[in-house]
Amino acid sequence: MERHDFEALVSTLVRTEMVTIRADVFEKDGKSIPFQRLTLTRLGEKPNARTLAAIQVPAKVAPRRKGARSRAKPKIRSKKNAVSATPRGSRLEAALRAWRKDEATKKHVPAFRIMTDKALLGVAASQPENETALLAVHGVGPSLVAKHGAKIFQLVRDA
């Protein structure tokens, strides 16, 4: 399973409340390494038919042989191919971009250091209302949630 498909599946499981995500840290060689811990909920342990119907599992991809390379040309992605947001999402996207620009200016760093475009579009599309949903967005980690989560939630509510 490709990473993108796995992340989409985890995001779906979080939205259907079959699993929860919690930020955690472990120590290795004197360094703190943050990660996200998934935990099954009661609904996840014994799902009902309606919940299972809401989950879309990506089509299984045949595993590649070790060392095999794909002959397909890599796809060139452009902003035109980006997921278009709803009108509410468009307002939210604009508000997130303005906030990100202000934060970047204050800290004298490029805007992507505050939040990447991919994460910003993910937040605009999913419109998370809690920490678990925000952590489910690709590109959003515990550090971003700790630093800017409250402001992001405020922007989502205001949009």
BALOBA-1460 file (C-alpha; in Angstrom, 3 decimals):
// residues 159
<rec num="1" residu="m" x="0.000" y="0.000" z="0.000"/>
<rec num="2" residu="e" x="1.382" y="3.384" z="-0.940"/>
<rec num="3" residu="r" x="1.883" y="5.972" z="1.809"/>
<rec num="4" residu="h" x="-0.755" y="8.289" z="0.322"/>
<rec num="5" residu="d" x="-3.342" y="5.486" z="0.319"/>
<rec num="6" residu="f" x="-2.458" y="4.565" z="3.908"/>
<rec num="7" residu="e" x="-2.801" y="8.186" z="5.056"/>
<rec num="8" residu="a" x="-6.168" y="8.472" z="3.285"/>
<rec num="9" residu="l" x="-7.337" y="5.301" z="5.033"/>
<rec num="10" residu="v" x="-6.193" y="6.550" z="8.460"/>
<rec num="11" residu="s" x="-7.909" y="9.891" z="7.824"/>
<rec num="12" residu="t" x="-11.141" y="8.060" z="6.988"/>
<rec num="13" residu="l" x="-10.869" y="5.917" z="10.124"/>
<rec num="14" residu="v" x="-10.428" y="9.081" z="12.232"/>
<rec num="15" residu="r" x="-13.417" y="10.792" z="10.567"/>
<rec num="16" residu="t" x="-15.618" y="7.730" z="11.181"/>
<rec num="17" residu="e" x="-14.415" y="7.698" z="14.809"/>
<rec num="18" residu="m" x="-13.047" y="4.152" z="14.540"/>
<rec num="19" residu="v" x="-9.601" y="5.284" z="15.698"/>
<rec num="20" residu="t" x="-8.186" y="8.245" z="17.562"/>
<rec num="21" residu="i" x="-4.831" y="9.918" z="16.991"/>
<rec num="22" residu="r" x="-2.697" y="11.164" z="19.849"/>
<rec num="23" residu="a" x="0.674" y="12.879" z="19.706"/>
<rec num="24" residu="d" x="3.363" y="10.961" z="21.575"/>
<rec num="25" residu="v" x="7.150" y="11.033" z="22.013"/>
<rec num="26" residu="f" x="9.816" y="8.422" z="22.623"/>
<rec num="27" residu="e" x="13.460" y="8.771" z="23.585"/>
<rec num="28" residu="k" x="16.262" y="7.286" z="21.508"/>
<rec num="29" residu="d" x="19.952" y="8.053" z="21.907"/>
<rec num="30" residu="g" x="19.085" y="11.056" z="24.066"/>
<rec num="31" residu="k" x="16.758" y="12.548" z="21.433"/>
<rec num="32" residu="s" x="13.012" y="13.022" z="21.720"/>
<rec num="33" residu="i" x="11.287" y="11.666" z="18.634"/>
<rec num="34" residu="p" x="7.654" y="12.720" z="18.163"/>
<rec num="35" residu="f" x="5.140" y="10.392" z="16.502"/>
<rec num="36" residu="q" x="1.408" y="9.865" z="16.253"/>
<rec num="37" residu="r" x="-0.225" y="6.952" z="18.075"/>
<rec num="38" residu="l" x="-3.410" y="5.385" z="16.667"/>
<rec num="39" residu="t" x="-5.835" y="3.773" z="19.094"/>
<rec num="40" residu="l" x="-8.944" y="1.765" z="18.250"/>
<rec num="41" residu="t" x="-12.175" y="3.096" z="19.713"/>
<rec num="42" residu="r" x="-15.093" y="0.900" z="20.781"/>
<rec num="43" residu="l" x="-16.667" y="1.536" z="17.385"/>
<rec num="44" residu="g" x="-13.399" y="0.460" z="15.740"/>
<rec num="45" residu="e" x="-13.299" y="-2.776" z="17.700"/>
<rec num="46" residu="k" x="-16.852" y="-3.723" z="16.732"/>
<rec num="47" residu="p" x="-17.884" y="-1.596" z="13.724"/>
<rec num="48" residu="n" x="-21.437" y="-1.568" z="12.414"/>
<rec num="49" residu="a" x="-22.435" y="-1.945" z="8.750"/>
<rec num="50" residu="r" x="-23.041" y="1.803" z="8.280"/>
<rec num="51" residu="t" x="-19.574" y="2.675" z="9.557"/>
<rec num="52" residu="l" x="-17.922" y="0.035" z="7.402"/>
<rec num="53" residu="a" x="-19.772" y="1.342" z="4.343"/>
<rec num="54" residu="a" x="-18.262" y="4.807" z="4.953"/>
<rec num="55" residu="i" x="-14.719" y="3.483" z="4.697"/>
<rec num="56" residu="q" x="-13.196" y="3.471" z="1.244"/>
<rec num="57" residu="v" x="-10.209" y="1.170" z="1.093"/>
<rec num="58" residu="p" x="-7.848" y="1.933" z="-1.796"/>
<rec num="59" residu="a" x="-7.569" y="-0.756" z="-4.457"/>
<rec num="60" residu="k" x="-4.792" y="-3.159" z="-3.589"/>
<rec num="61" residu="v" x="-1.649" y="-2.536" z="-5.556"/>
<rec num="62" residu="a" x="0.488" y="-5.551" z="-6.424"/>
<rec num="63" residu="p" x="3.679" y="-5.437" z="-4.365"/>
<rec num="64" residu="r" x="6.768" y="-4.623" z="-6.409"/>
<rec num="65" residu="r" x="9.771" y="-6.879" z="-6.400"/>
<rec num="66" residu="k" x="12.618" y="-5.583" z="-4.335"/>
<rec num="67" residu="g" x="14.793" y="-3.406" z="-6.538"/>
<rec num="68" residu="a" x="12.218" y="-3.255" z="-9.361"/>
<rec num="69" residu="r" x="11.690" y="0.157" z="-10.851"/>
<rec num="70" residu="s" x="8.642" y="1.563" z="-12.457"/>
<rec num="71" residu="r" x="8.956" y="2.422" z="-16.138"/>
<rec num="72" residu="a" x="6.147" y="4.933" z="-15.990"/>
<rec num="73" residu="k" x="7.104" y="8.557" z="-16.320"/>
<rec num="74" residu="p" x="6.661" y="10.551" z="-13.131"/>
<rec num="75" residu="k" x="3.572" y="12.696" z="-13.070"/>
<rec num="76" residu="i" x="4.172" y="16.413" z="-13.034"/>
<rec num="77" residu="r" x="1.925" y="18.016" z="-10.483"/>
<rec num="78" residu="s" x="0.764" y="21.551" z="-10.790"/>
<rec num="79" residu="k" x="-1.438" y="23.785" z="-8.729"/>
<rec num="80" residu="k" x="-4.142" y="23.254" z="-11.359"/>
<rec num="81" residu="n" x="-4.353" y="19.614" z="-10.231"/>
<rec num="82" residu="a" x="-4.769" y="20.556" z="-6.575"/>
<rec num="83" residu="v" x="-8.005" y="19.584" z="-4.862"/>
<rec num="84" residu="s" x="-10.464" y="22.415" z="-5.222"/>
<rec num="85" residu="a" x="-12.084" y="23.480" z="-2.010"/>
<rec num="86" residu="t" x="-15.710" y="24.382" z="-1.412"/>
<rec num="87" residu="p" x="-16.674" y="28.090" z="-1.360"/>
<rec num="88" residu="r" x="-16.401" y="27.983" z="2.443"/>
<rec num="89" residu="g" x="-13.050" y="26.285" z="1.994"/>
<rec num="90" residu="s" x="-11.977" y="29.034" z="-0.398"/>
<rec num="91" residu="r" x="-12.623" y="31.652" z="2.271"/>
<rec num="92" residu="l" x="-10.854" y="29.476" z="4.792"/>
<rec num="93" residu="e" x="-7.936" y="28.934" z="2.414"/>
<rec num="94" residu="a" x="-7.595" y="32.688" z="1.895"/>
<rec num="95" residu="a" x="-7.750" y="33.307" z="5.650"/>
<rec num="96" residu="l" x="-5.142" y="30.594" z="6.309"/>
<rec num="97" residu="r" x="-2.829" y="32.035" z="3.651"/>
<rec num="98" residu="a" x="-3.130" y="35.547" z="5.112"/>
<rec num="99" residu="w" x="-2.476" y="34.253" z="8.647"/>
<rec num="100" residu="r" x="0.496" y="32.166" z="7.438"/>
<rec num="101" residu="k" x="1.989" y="35.169" z="5.640"/>
<rec num="102" residu="d" x="1.661" y="37.334" z="8.770"/>
<rec num="103" residu="e" x="3.295" y="34.640" z="10.932"/>
<rec num="104" residu="a" x="6.128" y="34.216" z="8.433"/>
<rec num="105" residu="t" x="6.719" y="37.962" z="8.317"/>
<rec num="106" residu="k" x="6.807" y="38.203" z="12.123"/>
<rec num="107" residu="k" x="9.304" y="35.351" z="12.389"/>
<rec num="108" residu="h" x="11.349" y="36.356" z="9.322"/>
<rec num="109" residu="v" x="10.993" y="32.920" z="7.715"/>
<rec num="110" residu="p" x="9.475" y="31.699" z="4.439"/>
<rec num="111" residu="a" x="5.737" y="30.970" z="4.609"/>
<rec num="112" residu="f" x="6.210" y="27.227" z="4.011"/>
<rec num="113" residu="r" x="8.136" y="27.049" z="7.302"/>
<rec num="114" residu="i" x="4.920" y="27.975" z="9.118"/>
<rec num="115" residu="m" x="2.709" y="25.567" z="7.127"/>
<rec num="116" residu="t" x="3.196" y="23.950" z="3.724"/>
<rec num="117" residu="d" x="0.749" y="24.546" z="0.880"/>
<rec num="118" residu="k" x="-0.257" y="20.875" z="1.003"/>
<rec num="119" residu="a" x="-1.060" y="21.094" z="4.721"/>
<rec num="120" residu="l" x="-2.861" y="24.408" z="4.224"/>
<rec num="121" residu="l" x="-5.038" y="22.939" z="1.454"/>
<rec num="122" residu="g" x="-5.674" y="19.862" z="3.599"/>
<rec num="123" residu="v" x="-6.867" y="22.030" z="6.491"/>
<rec num="124" residu="a" x="-9.062" y="24.082" z="4.137"/>
<rec num="125" residu="a" x="-10.592" y="20.912" z="2.669"/>
<rec num="126" residu="s" x="-11.144" y="18.979" z="5.913"/>
<rec num="127" residu="q" x="-11.982" y="21.977" z="8.137"/>
<rec num="128" residu="p" x="-10.892" y="20.245" z="11.360"/>
<rec num="129" residu="e" x="-12.653" y="21.225" z="14.548"/>
<rec num="130" residu="n" x="-10.461" y="19.397" z="17.064"/>
<rec num="131" residu="e" x="-6.866" y="18.369" z="17.609"/>
<rec num="132" residu="t" x="-7.397" y="14.788" z="16.441"/>
<rec num="133" residu="a" x="-8.892" y="15.903" z="13.125"/>
<rec num="134" residu="l" x="-6.113" y="18.469" z="12.639"/>
<rec num="135" residu="l" x="-3.444" y="15.830" z="13.257"/>
<rec num="136" residu="a" x="-5.106" y="13.645" z="10.609"/>
<rec num="137" residu="v" x="-4.326" y="16.257" z="7.935"/>
<rec num="138" residu="h" x="-1.275" y="15.266" z="5.889"/>
<rec num="139" residu="g" x="1.653" y="17.507" z="6.772"/>
<rec num="140" residu="v" x="0.321" y="18.568" z="10.176"/>
<rec num="141" residu="g" x="2.229" y="17.274" z="13.167"/>
<rec num="142" residu="p" x="2.193" y="17.730" z="16.922"/>
<rec num="143" residu="s" x="4.538" y="20.727" z="16.752"/>
<rec num="144" residu="l" x="2.264" y="22.672" z="14.394"/>
<rec num="145" residu="v" x="-0.774" y="21.825" z="16.515"/>
<rec num="146" residu="a" x="0.989" y="22.958" z="19.690"/>
<rec num="147" residu="k" x="2.195" y="26.238" z="18.182"/>
<rec num="148" residu="h" x="-0.719" y="27.237" z="15.969"/>
<rec num="149" residu="g" x="-3.660" y="24.889" z="16.644"/>
<rec num="150" residu="a" x="-5.782" y="27.417" z="18.523"/>
<rec num="151" residu="k" x="-5.459" y="30.006" z="15.747"/>
<rec num="152" residu="i" x="-6.239" y="27.422" z="13.044"/>
<rec num="153" residu="f" x="-9.384" y="26.319" z="14.903"/>
<rec num="154" residu="q" x="-10.435" y="29.963" z="15.228"/>
<rec num="155" residu="l" x="-9.950" y="30.497" z="11.474"/>
<rec num="156" residu="v" x="-11.990" y="27.341" z="10.711"/>
<rec num="157" residu="r" x="-14.843" y="28.520" z="12.960"/>
<rec num="158" residu="d" x="-14.801" y="32.030" z="11.451"/>
<rec num="159" residu="a" x="-14.806" y="30.843" z="7.826"/>
